Amino acid sequence: MKRSVFALIVSGLGLAGPAQAASPCPPGFAVLQASDTCVRVSGTVRADSLVTSSRMRAADNFSTHAGGRVQLDVRKQTEYGPLRAVIAVGNLRR
């Protein structure tokens, strides 16, 4: 039974650490154990806060906003050439 790359990552995340020099992985990627699949998890977090003040303390205002993005990049060399899958989830809008 074939399992998707995403299911392999979620179920085990058995990473062998940073890719070795003999590995086909680009810099910044890790090798999944017992395979030649390379994976990189990256992301961004952004947080903003705004404080406005007036002469009347009752009119002071404080607001916050937070956003983030997570990206999963999976690469594998196949007999037809390189295969790359990217999943990005998040929102950094203001």
BELFEN-V58284 format. One record per run of one state. SS is the DSSP state (A for helix, B for strand, O for the rest). FROM is the first residue (numbers start at 0). LEN is the number of residues. If there is no record, write none. Layout:
ss->SS from->FROM len->LEN
ss->SS from->FROM len->LEN
//
This chain:
ss->O from->0 len->4
ss->A from->4 len->7
ss->O from->11 len->3
ss->B from->14 len->4
ss->O from->18 len->11
ss->B from->29 len->3
ss->O from->32 len->5
ss->B from->37 len->15
ss->O from->52 len->4
ss->A from->56 len->3
ss->O from->59 len->1
ss->B from->60 len->18
ss->O from->78 len->2
ss->B from->80 len->11
ss->O from->91 len->3
//
